[in-house]
Amino acid sequence: MQQYDLMVVGGGPGGYVAAIRAAQLGFKTALVEKQHLGGVCLNWGCIPTKALLRGAEIAHTLKEAENFGFTIDNLSFDINKLVQHSRSVADKLSRGVAYLMQKNNITVIDGTASVVDKCRLDVSYEGGVSQYRSNHIILATGARARNLPNIEIDGDLIWGAREAMTPSSLPGSLLVIGGGAIGVEFASLYNDLGTDVTLVEAAERIIPAEDSEISSIAEKAFQQRGIKVMTSTLVESVEGAGAQARVLIKGPNGEHQIKFDQVILAVGIRGNIEDLGLDNLGLKTENSFLVVDQFGKTNLAGLYAIGDVAGAPWLAHKASHEAIICVEKIAGLADVKPLNKHRVPGCTYCRPQIASVGLTEAQAKDEGRSIRVGRSNLGANGKALAINEGQGLVKTIFDADSGELLGAHMIGPEVTEQIQGFGIAQQLEATEHELAQTIYAHPTVSESMHESVLDSLGLAIHQ
Amino acid sequence: MTNEIKPIGMPKWGMEMSEGEINAWHVKVGDQVNIEDDLVDVETAKIVNTVTAADNGIVRAILAQPGETHAVGDLLGVIASVDTSEDDIQAFINSYATNSEVVFIEKAPTMTEVANESSTQVEQNPSNTDTLSGGEDDSNVSASPVARRLAADYGVNLNNIVGTGRHGRVSKRDLEAAVTAAGGRLISSNNSVPNKAQQGDDSDIKATPVARRLAEELGINLLECRASGDRGRVCKADVDAAAAMKNKLPSQVAVVAPNTSSSESQTISSMRKTIAGRLQASKQTAPHYRVHIDAELDNLLTTRKQINDANTDTKVSVNDFIIKACASALIRVPAVNVQFNGEQITHFSDADISVAVAIKDGLITPIIVGANNKGLESISNEMRDLSTRAKLNRLKPEEFQGGSFCISNLGMYGIKQFDAIINPPQGAILAVGTGEQRAVVRNGALAVATVMSLTLSSDHRVIDGAVAAEFMSVLKGFLEQPATMLV
C-alpha cells in the first residue's frame, strides 16, 4: 500500500491548487484525476466557453462594423473552426496543469478514487485497483449538470453544457432551459452566431441570483437582440418530433407547444459524490453536496472537501481559495481565515457582461440594514458610448452607518474585468469616501464605478 | 582669507585641566555646523563635556581621533567656509601647529551637562551582561560620569570593570569593551530607546492597512503617529513622518552567506548534529538493558474497530492505544516516569509521552503532554496534527522538547522487534514492533492470535530490572484488556 501525507481527488481549479499548495508546504502529495487535469472549468466550462464567446463577440462586431464605416461582403462562418479553437485552448491549459504537477513533484494518479475507510483511498483504473493510505484526503470532485425529473440530457436533442460547446453545426432554433449564468451565456453565444434563441426561466426574472435591476437590464438587452425571454415559465415536456424537439411550455399566458431544432438544459448543478464510496462512511451531505466546516473539514476523520462538491457558490475561484485555506489549516499555519462568501465575485459572460460581489439591494434590506445605494448608467459614460456599448449600469450598495461596501452590481462591457476594483475595496474595508477620493482614469468604462459611488453620496457629476 | 578658518581646539574647562581625551565626534568632515552645535565630546579627569561650535561653517578637517589625549589648546579640527581651498586649510593647520600660544578658556560646565545623549545607548533589555551585574556597591569606584550612567543602563556593577583611564578610572570605552566581551550588544544612537508610546498596544488605533503594515515594518507604534487620514485614520504619510522623526533607518539588508563550494562532503544538518550528539551521549553514559514482552492485540483491535465505527470523526490507531496504555502504565509504575541528569532523578506526576516521528532527513519526537489525562480520541487527533506538522517542520520547540517517556514504533515497516536508544534525559524508551498473526499455545493447544513484540530499553542507573519488568507486565495487561485503562 502506497502512502502519502496528503491526497487530492479531482484535478480541477480546487484540486490542483490544493495539491500545489500542499507540495509547497512540504506534504508528500498525490492527485487522483479520472479524466482531464484542469477539471470542468478548464476543459468543459469557464475557459472553452470564453473561447467560443470570443467568436460570438467577433460575430457581433462584424454585424455592427457598418456603423464604423466598414462594408463586409461574402462573410462566412465555419463553426467547426471556432470549436477547434476552443478545444485547443482547453488542451493547452490542461497540459499547463500537468506541467505544474510535475514541477511541484506531485504524483498524478490516473483513475477513479473511492474512499474505502478513514484515511484510505482505492484508485481503480483499467485493469486494476491500487490502494493508498493518506492522513489527509481532500475531495475536490466538482459538480455536474442537474437533470429535470421529466427532461434529461441525452446528448442528441437535449444538450448539456459539454455538447453545447462542441456543436458540429449551428442549430436554426434553440431553446435554452434555465436562465442562470450558464443558460444566459449559451443563449447569448448562439444568438450572436445567428441562431434563433428562446430562453425559458422558471423564476420571475433571468439571472435570479443577481440584483433585480441587473436582471431587468439584461432581459431588455436580450430582447433587443432578438432573444425571446420567457420568465415564470416551465417546460413541461420535450419530445422528439423527427429531427426536431416538440416542447410543451407553460407560462403566465397558458400552455404552448413549440418546435426547436435543439434544446440546452442548464437548470443548475449537483455535486459529484456518488462514486466516491461514501455511502458506508456516514458522511453528512445536503442536496448532493458534502457538508463541511469553514475550513473544508467533513465529519469523517482526515477527510476534507472543497469547491463545487462542498456547496455554493459554484465558482472556480471559490474552489481555488478554499483549496488554499483548507491545506494551510491542515498544515497548522497561523492566521488562516475562513472564506467570506460575501467577497466572492461572480461573473457572467453574456453580452452585455454581468459581474457582482456581495449583497444585492434586496438581500441588504432583508438583513435589516440601513443602506445607501448609488447608480451610474453607462449611457453617460464616454468610453462606453465610443465603443457603442452604452447599455449598462453600475450599482453600489453601502451600509449607511459604517460606509462598508456591502455589494456592487455591474452590467456592461468588460465589467468582469472591473469588479475586482470593488473586491479590493471590500477586502481593505474601504468606505464610500476612499472610493470617492480615488482617481479613476478617463476615458474608461470603470469611471462609472466612481460615478456610482459618488451617486451614493448624492455627489454624482454626470447624471 | 585665513580669517574665515576657525579652529576647533581642546578647551580648558577650569584651572586644573591640562589635557582631555577625545570621546566621540558628533560631526564628520563635510558636515554643515551652526553656532552652538555639538562638535565633540571630551573627557577629562573629572567630567565629560561637549565642545560646541563657535562659528557657522563646514567641518573641513578632524585631527584628533577618539581615544587620543590632547593638551589644552591642541587643534582638534577645522571649520571653514565651503569655498576655502584645501591648500588654505592645510596652511592653517601647519601654522597652528607651530603656534602653541593660543589657549581656549571656556567656562566649566555644570555636572548636569555631563550626560552624553548621543553616542551610545542601551538596548531595552541588554542581554548577556549578567556576569557583569553582580557585586558590592560601586558608588566609590572611580569612573567617568558617562561610564557610570551607562553602567546603570546596562545593569553593570562598576566593580567588575577594569579601568584603564587615569588612576585606573573606568571610562566609557572600558565599560563598552566589557559589555561587548561579555556578549552584550551596544546599540548605536540611531536606535533610540523605545519610549512608552512605542511599547503600547496600538491594535485599536484606526489605521489604513498600508499604514499598519508599514508601521510594523519600520517598528513604528501607531500611537506615535498623527492620524491625518480620513475619519481619523492613521495613513501612510503619518507613519512615514513618524519614521522620519525617529530618524529610523529601513531595516538592514540581510547578509547573504557566500556560496559554499560544490564539495562532495556534506556538512550535517543541525538536526542530524542533535541526533548524533544526544544519542551518542545516551549510549555512552546510560547503561542500557532491555526487557522484552509479547502482547496479544485481538481485544484491542476489536475495541478499536468499535470506537472507529461509532465515531466518524475519529480514527484511533493502534499506536494511539499504545500511547494511552503507556501513560496508564507509567502512572501505575511511576519509577519509570522519570528524567535523570546524572545526579538528580526527577519524578513526574503526569505522563508526557514523546512519540518518534520519521521526517525527511531525520526524526523528531513530538510530545503528547499529560497523556494519562486524555482520552483516546483527543490523543489520536493531537497525534495526527503533531505528526502532520512534524513532517512540515512546523512544530514549536515546546512541542518536541521535554517528555518523560518515549515510544518508537516501526511496526508499519513490518519490523518484528527492535531495541531503541534512550532519549536523554528520559529513563526509558519503548520499541514497538508490528502486530501480526502468530501461533500461540493456550491450555496446551495451538491457537492463532494477533501478537505484538514490545521491547523496553531502560537506564539501569535509575530503573532497575524488576521495575522495568513490572512496567512491561502492566503495559501488556492494558494492551490485552484495553477496558482496564478506563479504571
Chai-1 contact restraints between the chains, C-beta under 6 A:
chainA,res_idxA,chainB,res_idxB,connection_type,confidence,min_distance_angstrom,max_distance_angstrom,comment,restraint_id
A,D5,B,K391,contact,1.0,0.0,6.0,A-B,restraint_1
A,L25,B,L392,contact,1.0,0.0,6.0,A-B,restraint_2
A,G26,B,L392,contact,1.0,0.0,6.0,A-B,restraint_3
A,K118,B,K315,contact,1.0,0.0,6.0,A-B,restraint_4
A,C119,B,K315,contact,1.0,0.0,6.0,A-B,restraint_5
A,G282,B,T312,contact,1.0,0.0,6.0,A-B,restraint_6
A,N299,B,T312,contact,1.0,0.0,6.0,A-B,restraint_7
A,N299,B,D313,contact,1.0,0.0,6.0,A-B,restraint_8
A,L300,B,T312,contact,1.0,0.0,6.0,A-B,restraint_9
A,A301,B,D313,contact,1.0,0.0,6.0,A-B,restraint_10
A,A301,B,T314,contact,1.0,0.0,6.0,A-B,restraint_11
A,A301,B,K315,contact,1.0,0.0,6.0,A-B,restraint_12
A,A331,B,L392,contact,1.0,0.0,6.0,A-B,restraint_13
A,G332,B,R389,contact,1.0,0.0,6.0,A-B,restraint_14
A,G332,B,R394,contact,1.0,0.0,6.0,A-B,restraint_15
A,L428,B,P209,contact,1.0,0.0,6.0,A-B,restraint_16
A,H433,B,D230,contact,1.0,0.0,6.0,A-B,restraint_17
